[in-house]
Amino acid sequence: MDRKKIKKILQDVRSGKSSVARGMEALKNFPYEDLGFAKIDSHRDLRKGFPEVIFCRGKKPDQIARIFRHHKSSGTIMATKAGREVFDAVRETKKDVIYYEDAGIILAGKKKKAAGKKIVVVSAGTSDIPVAEEAAVTAEIMGSRVERIYDIGAAGIHRMLSNRRKLQKANVVIVTAGMDGVLPSIIGGVVSRPVIAVPTSVGYGANFKGLAALLTALNSCAPGVAAVNIDNGFGAGYMAALINRK
Protein backbone atom coordinates (compact mmCIF):
# COMPACT_ATOMS: atom_id res chain seq x y z
CA MET A 1 0.00 0.00 0.00
CA ASP A 2 1.57 3.29 -1.06
CA ARG A 3 1.25 6.85 0.24
CA LYS A 4 -1.37 7.86 -2.32
CA LYS A 5 -3.68 4.97 -1.39
CA ILE A 6 -3.38 5.65 2.34
CA LYS A 7 -3.94 9.38 1.80
CA LYS A 8 -7.08 8.66 -0.24
CA ILE A 9 -8.44 6.31 2.43
CA LEU A 10 -7.95 8.97 5.10
CA GLN A 11 -9.47 11.71 2.91
CA ASP A 12 -12.50 9.54 2.14
CA VAL A 13 -13.05 8.86 5.84
CA ARG A 14 -12.70 12.56 6.69
CA SER A 15 -15.09 13.64 3.93
CA GLY A 16 -17.66 10.99 4.81
CA LYS A 17 -17.34 9.10 1.52
CA SER A 18 -16.13 6.11 3.52
CA SER A 19 -16.99 4.93 7.02
CA VAL A 20 -14.40 4.44 9.73
CA ALA A 21 -15.13 0.71 9.57
CA ARG A 22 -14.36 0.60 5.83
CA GLY A 23 -11.21 2.63 6.38
CA MET A 24 -10.10 0.20 9.06
CA GLU A 25 -10.84 -2.71 6.73
CA ALA A 26 -8.63 -1.18 4.05
CA LEU A 27 -5.78 -0.80 6.56
CA LYS A 28 -6.32 -4.09 8.43
CA ASN A 29 -3.16 -5.76 7.13
CA PHE A 30 -0.91 -3.18 8.76
CA PRO A 31 1.91 -3.92 9.36
CA TYR A 32 1.88 -7.29 7.52
CA GLU A 33 -0.30 -10.10 6.21
CA ASP A 34 0.42 -13.54 7.67
CA LEU A 35 0.28 -16.42 5.17
CA GLY A 36 1.80 -18.89 7.63
CA PHE A 37 4.94 -19.63 5.60
CA ALA A 38 5.47 -15.92 4.86
CA LYS A 39 4.55 -12.59 6.40
CA ILE A 40 3.95 -10.04 3.66
CA ASP A 41 5.20 -6.55 4.46
CA SER A 42 2.65 -4.62 2.43
CA HIS A 43 3.66 -1.23 3.87
CA ARG A 44 7.36 -1.32 3.05
CA ASP A 45 6.80 1.03 0.12
CA LEU A 46 5.40 3.57 2.59
CA ARG A 47 8.47 3.30 4.81
CA LYS A 48 11.22 2.73 2.25
CA GLY A 49 9.94 4.15 -1.02
CA PHE A 50 10.05 0.73 -2.71
CA PRO A 51 7.97 -2.41 -2.03
CA GLU A 52 9.16 -5.63 -0.46
CA VAL A 53 11.18 -7.82 -2.83
CA ILE A 54 10.84 -11.62 -2.88
CA PHE A 55 14.05 -13.68 -2.70
CA CYS A 56 13.15 -16.90 -4.51
CA ARG A 57 15.91 -19.33 -3.59
CA GLY A 58 14.72 -21.81 -0.98
CA LYS A 59 11.05 -21.07 -1.64
CA LYS A 60 8.71 -23.34 -3.58
CA PRO A 61 7.24 -21.98 -6.83
CA ASP A 62 3.69 -22.24 -5.47
CA GLN A 63 4.70 -20.30 -2.34
CA ILE A 64 6.11 -17.49 -4.46
CA ALA A 65 2.97 -17.47 -6.60
CA ARG A 66 0.83 -17.11 -3.46
CA ILE A 67 2.96 -14.19 -2.27
CA PHE A 68 2.44 -12.47 -5.62
CA ARG A 69 -1.30 -13.10 -5.40
CA HIS A 70 -1.64 -11.69 -1.88
CA HIS A 71 0.84 -8.82 -2.07
CA LYS A 72 -0.98 -5.51 -1.70
CA SER A 73 1.86 -3.17 -2.60
CA SER A 74 1.75 -0.07 -4.76
CA GLY A 75 1.30 -2.25 -7.83
CA THR A 76 4.97 -3.17 -8.23
CA ILE A 77 6.04 -6.63 -7.09
CA MET A 78 9.56 -7.85 -7.75
CA ALA A 79 11.23 -11.23 -7.22
CA THR A 80 14.94 -12.05 -7.51
CA LYS A 81 16.94 -15.24 -8.19
CA ALA A 82 13.92 -16.64 -10.01
CA GLY A 83 14.13 -19.55 -12.42
CA ARG A 84 11.81 -20.32 -15.32
CA GLU A 85 9.71 -22.73 -13.22
CA VAL A 86 9.02 -19.93 -10.73
CA PHE A 87 7.99 -17.56 -13.50
CA ASP A 88 5.61 -20.17 -14.94
CA ALA A 89 3.97 -20.58 -11.51
CA VAL A 90 3.65 -16.84 -10.96
CA ARG A 91 2.23 -16.30 -14.45
CA GLU A 92 -0.66 -18.62 -13.54
CA THR A 93 -1.53 -16.20 -10.75
CA LYS A 94 -0.72 -12.83 -12.32
CA LYS A 95 -0.85 -12.38 -16.08
CA ASP A 96 0.85 -8.97 -16.21
CA VAL A 97 4.31 -10.22 -15.23
CA ILE A 98 7.62 -9.77 -17.03
CA TYR A 99 10.53 -12.18 -16.73
CA TYR A 100 14.05 -10.82 -17.13
CA GLU A 101 15.67 -14.19 -17.65
CA ASP A 102 19.31 -13.05 -17.71
CA ALA A 103 18.76 -11.17 -14.44
CA GLY A 104 16.56 -13.83 -12.84
CA ILE A 105 14.00 -11.13 -11.99
CA ILE A 106 10.21 -11.28 -12.17
CA LEU A 107 8.32 -7.98 -12.23
CA ALA A 108 4.60 -7.34 -11.85
CA GLY A 109 3.63 -3.73 -12.47
CA LYS A 110 5.64 -0.95 -14.05
CA LYS A 111 9.16 0.33 -13.66
CA LYS A 112 9.47 3.77 -12.16
CA LYS A 113 10.05 6.48 -14.76
CA ALA A 114 13.76 6.76 -15.57
CA ALA A 115 15.24 10.00 -14.29
CA GLY A 116 18.36 11.51 -12.81
CA LYS A 117 21.99 10.82 -13.53
CA LYS A 118 23.31 7.61 -14.99
CA ILE A 119 24.43 4.42 -13.29
CA VAL A 120 27.01 2.40 -15.20
CA VAL A 121 26.97 -1.37 -14.62
CA VAL A 122 30.15 -3.23 -15.50
CA SER A 123 30.97 -6.91 -15.76
CA ALA A 124 34.56 -8.08 -15.64
CA GLY A 125 33.76 -11.14 -17.76
CA THR A 126 30.87 -12.54 -19.74
CA SER A 127 30.25 -15.10 -16.98
CA ASP A 128 29.53 -12.22 -14.59
CA ILE A 129 26.71 -10.84 -16.75
CA PRO A 130 23.81 -12.57 -14.90
CA VAL A 131 24.77 -10.79 -11.66
CA ALA A 132 25.40 -7.55 -13.56
CA GLU A 133 21.96 -7.83 -15.16
CA GLU A 134 20.36 -8.35 -11.76
CA ALA A 135 21.95 -5.08 -10.64
CA ALA A 136 21.06 -3.22 -13.84
CA VAL A 137 17.43 -4.33 -13.98
CA THR A 138 16.94 -3.58 -10.27
CA ALA A 139 18.23 -0.03 -10.72
CA GLU A 140 16.03 0.45 -13.79
CA ILE A 141 12.92 -0.79 -11.98
CA MET A 142 13.67 1.73 -9.24
CA GLY A 143 13.77 4.54 -11.78
CA SER A 144 17.44 5.00 -12.63
CA ARG A 145 19.00 5.41 -16.04
CA VAL A 146 21.47 2.58 -16.63
CA GLU A 147 24.28 1.97 -19.11
CA ARG A 148 25.90 -1.45 -19.41
CA ILE A 149 29.57 -2.10 -20.21
CA TYR A 150 30.35 -5.81 -20.21
CA ASP A 151 33.48 -7.95 -20.48
CA ILE A 152 36.16 -5.36 -19.70
CA GLY A 153 38.09 -7.27 -17.02
CA ALA A 154 41.69 -7.03 -15.92
CA ALA A 155 42.88 -9.77 -18.29
CA GLY A 156 42.57 -7.19 -21.08
CA ILE A 157 42.83 -3.88 -19.24
CA HIS A 158 42.85 -1.89 -22.49
CA ARG A 159 39.12 -2.68 -22.78
CA MET A 160 38.44 -0.84 -19.52
CA LEU A 161 40.70 2.05 -20.47
CA SER A 162 38.87 2.56 -23.75
CA ASN A 163 35.65 3.03 -21.75
CA ARG A 164 37.06 5.22 -18.97
CA ARG A 165 35.24 8.38 -20.11
CA LYS A 166 31.88 6.63 -19.86
CA LEU A 167 32.87 5.40 -16.41
CA GLN A 168 33.98 8.85 -15.31
CA LYS A 169 30.65 10.40 -16.37
CA ALA A 170 28.60 7.97 -14.28
CA ASN A 171 27.01 9.03 -11.00
CA VAL A 172 27.55 5.53 -9.58
CA VAL A 173 29.49 2.57 -10.97
CA ILE A 174 28.56 -1.04 -10.18
CA VAL A 175 31.32 -3.54 -10.94
CA THR A 176 30.68 -7.29 -10.96
CA ALA A 177 33.80 -9.43 -10.92
CA GLY A 178 34.68 -13.03 -10.11
CA MET A 179 38.05 -14.81 -10.37
CA ASP A 180 40.57 -12.53 -8.56
CA GLY A 181 37.98 -9.72 -8.38
CA VAL A 182 40.41 -6.83 -8.96
CA LEU A 183 38.36 -4.78 -11.45
CA PRO A 184 36.44 -2.70 -8.83
CA SER A 185 39.75 -1.45 -7.41
CA ILE A 186 41.09 -0.62 -10.86
CA ILE A 187 37.98 1.35 -11.78
CA GLY A 188 37.93 2.95 -8.33
CA GLY A 189 41.35 4.39 -9.16
CA VAL A 190 40.14 6.25 -12.25
CA VAL A 191 36.69 7.61 -11.26
CA SER A 192 35.54 10.17 -8.69
CA ARG A 193 32.16 8.55 -8.06
CA PRO A 194 31.08 5.75 -5.71
CA VAL A 195 32.02 2.27 -6.91
CA ILE A 196 29.95 -0.65 -5.66
CA ALA A 197 31.84 -3.92 -5.96
CA VAL A 198 29.83 -7.09 -6.49
CA PRO A 199 32.05 -10.17 -6.11
CA THR A 200 30.67 -13.11 -8.05
CA SER A 201 31.00 -16.85 -7.52
CA VAL A 202 32.63 -17.22 -10.95
CA GLY A 203 36.07 -18.81 -10.75
CA TYR A 204 38.18 -21.90 -10.22
CA GLY A 205 38.73 -23.81 -6.97
CA ALA A 206 40.75 -21.26 -4.99
CA ASN A 207 38.14 -18.66 -5.81
CA PHE A 208 36.12 -20.44 -3.10
CA LYS A 209 32.79 -19.64 -4.80
CA GLY A 210 33.41 -15.91 -4.66
CA LEU A 211 35.15 -15.61 -1.30
CA ALA A 212 38.46 -14.63 -2.93
CA ALA A 213 36.77 -11.87 -4.94
CA LEU A 214 34.91 -10.67 -1.83
CA LEU A 215 38.14 -10.42 0.18
CA THR A 216 39.74 -8.49 -2.69
CA ALA A 217 36.84 -6.03 -2.70
CA LEU A 218 36.93 -5.59 1.08
CA ASN A 219 40.68 -4.97 0.95
CA SER A 220 40.52 -2.51 -1.95
CA CYS A 221 43.24 0.14 -1.84
CA ALA A 222 41.14 2.51 -3.98
CA PRO A 223 39.08 4.96 -1.89
CA GLY A 224 35.39 5.13 -2.69
CA VAL A 225 34.92 1.38 -3.25
CA ALA A 226 32.30 -0.43 -1.14
CA ALA A 227 31.30 -4.09 -1.41
CA VAL A 228 28.07 -6.05 -1.23
CA ASN A 229 27.82 -9.79 -0.70
CA ILE A 230 28.75 -12.46 -3.25
CA ASP A 231 26.38 -12.50 -6.26
CA ASN A 232 24.20 -9.79 -4.67
CA GLY A 233 23.41 -7.84 -7.81
CA PHE A 234 20.06 -6.84 -6.33
CA GLY A 235 21.70 -5.23 -3.30
CA ALA A 236 24.12 -3.29 -5.50
CA GLY A 237 21.38 -2.09 -7.85
CA TYR A 238 19.18 -1.03 -4.93
CA MET A 239 22.01 0.87 -3.23
CA ALA A 240 23.04 2.58 -6.47
CA ALA A 241 19.45 3.66 -7.12
CA LEU A 242 19.23 5.14 -3.60
CA ILE A 243 22.45 7.08 -4.17
CA ASN A 244 21.15 8.22 -7.53
CA ARG A 245 17.97 9.63 -5.98
CA LYS A 246 20.09 12.09 -4.00
N, C-alpha and C positions, 0 to 999 in steps of 0.2 A: 504494500500500500504506500503510495507516494504522497508528497506534501499536498499536491493539488486535490487528491481524493479526500484526504483528511480535512482540508480546508473547506471543501464543498459540503461534507457531512456536517461540520460544525455550523456553517452558514445556513444550511437547510433546517437544522434544529433551531437556530436562533430566530429564523424568519417564520417558523411554524410550518414550513413545507414538509418537515419530517418530525415525527415524535421522538422524544428522548429514548423510548424503547427501541425504535428503529435505528436510531443513531448508535445505541449501545450494541445492537445486533451487528451493525456494520463493523464495529471495532472489537468484537468479542474475541478475536484471535490474538489480540495484543497480550504478551509480546511474541507468542509463537503458537503454531498449531501442532499438536502432538499426534503423529501417525503411529506411534509405538516404536517402530524401527528408526524413525527420524523425527526431529522437531524442527518444523519449518519456521525460519525467522523472517516473517513476512514484512517486518518493519525495518529491515536493515537499510533499505534505500532511504528511509527517512533519517536515519542516524548517520549513514556513511555516504550517501549520494550515489550509491550503486547497489543493486539487489544482491542477495545471497547467491553464491555460485556453488554449483554441485560438483564435488570431486567424485569421479565415477569409479575409480579403482577400488575394488573390495566390495562394491555394491552390486546387487543383482539387477539385470536390465529391467525387470518388472518393478523393482523398488524405485529406480530412477524415473520410470514412466509415471508412477504414482506421485512422486514429488513434483514432477512437471504438472500433473493434472491438478494438484491441490495448491500449488504455489500461487499466492495472491499478491504478487509484487506489482510494480508499476507497469507491467506488460512485457518486461524484458526478463527472460530466464536464460541462464547460461550454464553449461556443463563442460567440464574439462576432462582430459584423459579418457575420452569416449571412443569406443570402437564402433564398428559398423553395426554389430548386433544390438548395441545400446540405442543407436539412432533408429533402427528399425522398430524397436519397442516403443520409443518415445513418439515416433511418427504415428503409431496406432492411436495414441492418446491426443496428440496435438498435431494438426495438419500443417500449421504455418511455421514449421521448423526448418532451419538451414543447417547443413552439416559441412563444416570445414574439415575435410578429411585429413589434409596434411597437418593441421593444427590439433586434431582430435577434439574439436570444440563443436558443441551443439548450441544453437541460438534460437530461441523463440522470441518474437518481437523484433524491434528495429534497433539498429545501431544508433547511438547518439550522433547528431550532426557534427561532421568533422570541422574542427576549428582550431585556432591557435598555431603555435609554432610546430615544427616538425620533429618527430622522433625517428631516428635512423636505427633499424634493426640489422645486425650483422651476424652472419654465421662464419665461423672459421673454416669449416668444411661442409661439403654437401650432406654428410651424415648428420650434421647438427641442425639441418633445416626444419625438421619437425618441431623441435623446441623453439627455434627462432620464429616459426609460424604461430606457435601458441602465444608467444609474446606479442607479435605483430597484430594478430587478430584481436587479442584482448584489448590492446591499446586502441585499435580502431573502433571496437564496440563501445568503448568508453568515450569516444568522441575525439580522438587525436588523429592528426595527419601522420601517416607512416610511410617511410621509404625503406625498401629492402636492398641490402647489398650482401650477396651470398658468395661463399667460397673464396675468401680473401685471407686465409690463414697464414701463419708464420712460415710455413714451408715454401711459400712464394711471396715474400714480403712486398715485392714490387706491386702486387695486386692491391694491397692495402694502400700503398703510397699513391697509386694512381687515383684513388678515391678519397684522398685526405681532405680535399676541399668540401666535398659533400659531408664528410664526417664533422668538419669544423663548423659547418653552418647549422648543424643539428642543435636542438635545444636539450635533448637527452640522447645518449647512445646506449643501446642494449647490445651486448656482445655475447653470443653463445659460442662456447669452445669446449671441446673434449680433448683427448690425448693429453699433452702437457699443459694445455689451458693458458698459454702465455698471451694470446691476442688481446684480452682486455687491458693488460698492462701496457702493451705496445700502443694501443689506441689512446689509452689514458695519458700517454706521454706527448701526444700531438694535438689534443683538443682541450678546450677550456670549459667544457660542459660536463655534467655528471655522466659517468660511465657505470652502467649496471652490468656486472659480470654474471653470466649464467653458465656455470660449469655443467657439462653434459656427461652422460655415462658412456659416451663413445670412446673406445680405446682398447688397447690390448691389456693383458693380465695385470701389469703393475699400475695401470690406470685405476684399478680397484673400483670399477663401475662409477667413476667420476670423482672419487675421493682425491686423487692426485690433482685434478683440475680445480677442485674446490680449495685445496690447500694453497695452490698457486694464486688463486684469486684473493684469498684472505691475506696472503703475504705480499700482495702487490706493492712494489716500490713507487708506483705512480700515484700521486695524490689525486683524489676525486673519484677513485674506483671503489665501489661497494659491491658486495656479492649477495646473491640469493642462493637458495639451496639447489642441489643437483637436479637438473631437468625441470626446474620451476620456471618455465617460460611465463606462466600465468602471473606469478608473483612479480616478475620483472616488468611485464606489460602493465600491470595494475599500478605499480610504483611509478613507472615512467609517466603514465597518464595523470597521476596525481601531481607530480612535479610540473607537468605541462599545463595543468589548470592554473597554476600560480603565475 
